[in-house]
Amino acid sequence: MQIAPRIAVDGAVRFGKPVIEGTRVPVDLVLAQLAGGMTIEAVMEEYELAREDVLATLAYAAEHLAGEEVRATG
């Protein structure tokens, strides 16, 4: 089931974690590789993804963070 452009979930794939649609590449893996310093091009090559797939991963993460509410305590 598509949950965002180019992002899908399927209980039979990666335990239902969000993946790049049509692959078994988890969204969190792509984000972790980018955060770890890999370039978009290196991620594309390593996981056989299109640039649009990587950008969709970033857009999905940004959308989820935008809705997150953090409250300071102390």
C-alpha positions as a Markdown table, in Angstrom:
| # | Residue | x | y | z |
|---|---|---|---|---|
| 1 | Met | 0.0 | 0.0 | 0.0 |
| 2 | Gln | 1.4 | 3.4 | -1.0 |
| 3 | Ile | 1.6 | 5.7 | 2.0 |
| 4 | Ala | 3.4 | 8.6 | 0.3 |
| 5 | Pro | 4.7 | 9.2 | -3.2 |
| 6 | Arg | 7.2 | 6.4 | -4.0 |
| 7 | Ile | 6.9 | 5.1 | -0.4 |
| 8 | Ala | 5.0 | 1.9 | 0.5 |
| 9 | Val | 4.3 | -0.5 | 3.3 |
| 10 | Asp | 3.5 | -4.2 | 3.0 |
| 11 | Gly | 3.4 | -6.5 | 6.0 |
| 12 | Ala | 5.2 | -9.2 | 4.0 |
| 13 | Val | 8.1 | -6.8 | 3.2 |
| 14 | Arg | 10.6 | -5.8 | 5.9 |
| 15 | Phe | 8.1 | -6.4 | 8.7 |
| 16 | Gly | 5.8 | -3.7 | 7.4 |
| 17 | Lys | 8.4 | -0.9 | 7.6 |
| 18 | Pro | 8.2 | 1.9 | 5.0 |
| 19 | Val | 10.2 | 1.1 | 1.9 |
| 20 | Ile | 10.9 | 2.6 | -1.4 |
| 21 | Glu | 8.0 | 1.4 | -3.6 |
| 22 | Gly | 8.9 | -1.6 | -5.7 |
| 23 | Thr | 12.0 | -2.4 | -3.6 |
| 24 | Arg | 12.9 | -3.9 | -0.3 |
| 25 | Val | 15.0 | -0.8 | 0.6 |
| 26 | Pro | 13.8 | 0.7 | 3.9 |
| 27 | Val | 13.3 | 4.4 | 4.2 |
| 28 | Asp | 15.2 | 4.5 | 7.5 |
| 29 | Leu | 18.2 | 2.9 | 5.8 |
| 30 | Val | 18.3 | 5.5 | 3.1 |
| 31 | Leu | 18.0 | 8.3 | 5.7 |
| 32 | Ala | 20.8 | 6.7 | 7.8 |
| 33 | Gln | 23.1 | 6.5 | 4.9 |
| 34 | Leu | 22.6 | 10.1 | 4.0 |
| 35 | Ala | 23.0 | 11.2 | 7.6 |
| 36 | Gly | 26.2 | 9.2 | 7.7 |
| 37 | Gly | 27.7 | 11.2 | 4.9 |
| 38 | Met | 26.8 | 9.2 | 1.8 |
| 39 | Thr | 26.0 | 11.3 | -1.2 |
| 40 | Ile | 22.6 | 11.0 | -3.0 |
| 41 | Glu | 24.5 | 9.6 | -6.0 |
| 42 | Ala | 26.3 | 6.9 | -3.8 |
| 43 | Val | 23.0 | 5.9 | -2.2 |
| 44 | Met | 21.4 | 5.6 | -5.7 |
| 45 | Glu | 24.3 | 3.4 | -6.9 |
| 46 | Glu | 24.5 | 1.3 | -3.8 |
| 47 | Tyr | 20.7 | 0.4 | -3.6 |
| 48 | Glu | 19.9 | 0.8 | -7.3 |
| 49 | Leu | 17.5 | 3.7 | -6.7 |
| 50 | Ala | 16.4 | 6.7 | -8.8 |
| 51 | Arg | 17.1 | 10.2 | -7.6 |
| 52 | Glu | 13.3 | 10.6 | -7.2 |
| 53 | Asp | 13.3 | 7.7 | -4.8 |
| 54 | Val | 15.9 | 9.3 | -2.5 |
| 55 | Leu | 14.2 | 12.7 | -2.7 |
| 56 | Ala | 10.9 | 11.0 | -1.8 |
| 57 | Thr | 12.5 | 9.5 | 1.2 |
| 58 | Leu | 13.6 | 12.9 | 2.4 |
| 59 | Ala | 10.2 | 14.4 | 1.7 |
| 60 | Tyr | 8.5 | 11.6 | 3.7 |
| 61 | Ala | 10.8 | 12.2 | 6.6 |
| 62 | Ala | 10.3 | 16.0 | 6.5 |
| 63 | Glu | 6.5 | 15.5 | 6.4 |
| 64 | His | 6.6 | 13.3 | 9.5 |
| 65 | Leu | 8.9 | 15.6 | 11.4 |
| 66 | Ala | 6.8 | 18.6 | 10.6 |
| 67 | Gly | 3.9 | 17.0 | 12.4 |
| 68 | Glu | 6.0 | 16.2 | 15.5 |
| 69 | Glu | 5.4 | 18.2 | 18.6 |
| 70 | Val | 8.3 | 18.5 | 21.1 |
| 71 | Arg | 7.7 | 19.9 | 24.6 |
| 72 | Ala | 10.5 | 21.2 | 26.7 |
| 73 | Thr | 10.4 | 20.2 | 30.3 |
| 74 | Gly | 12.5 | 21.5 | 33.2 |
